Amino acid sequence: MAKDIQDKTTIDTFAQEMDFHELQHGRYSDIALRSGGHYQPVRENQMFKVSGNRYAGSKTPDVVRDLWETPDEIVEYLAERYGKYDLDAAATEDNKKCDKFYSKETNCLKRWWGSNKHVWLNPPYSNPDPFIKKAIEQMEHGNQIDILLPADNSTAWFSDAQKHAAEIIWITGETWKDEEGREYSRTGRVAFISGMTGEPVSGNNKGSVIFIMRQLEEGEQQQTHYVKISDICPSVKNKRAKARSI
């Protein structure tokens, strides 16, 4: 609202003296607020704020950075292979993979996970370390804990998981040729479900690996498996494959 030209007493905020240095460095907004006038800054939209240390340069907004959901196909593949799950150790009401789950509030790191249970764990990738240590502790009670993690063998948490796993499942890309000899490829990177939209998002910057954490039977040795993305996530077959050129 414009100032009344007959008003000789009210001091317009922007009418205060401003030197060139202040103007040049954008300090006019500070000056505008000195007298507590009606000019107020617009509060930053926190919904899309990106801050803090990020795994592999993630640009996911803070509010959903640890709320990526695992595609149901992966859980179904593992349940068919090892049996249904009794507990989802790190979930929300919206993305839990079985009826019983621990949320951020109930905090699996401070809980007992039971004994002789089959546990699903997709930990927060911003800090997976304590979750892996907790899984190593809880597997001692006869539990099998299946952990989905980024395929980054340069980290300490990867080393811990690798040392204690009974099985390691690498999710791989794949190549093939059509009847005319043209070669195609498909990435092995999982399209996780966005916590903001509920839709799968392509462009994951890392591959994925699953550690099957359980005590080895006497005489049993650690096994490594390589599973094609289309075997563990069959829906990727519905997407257009990329023609491969070398």
Summary of the structure (lengths in Angstrom):
residues: 246
radius of gyration: 26.4
end to end distance: 65.2
largest distance: 95.9
contacts: 618
relative contact order: 0.13
helix: 28%
strand: 18%
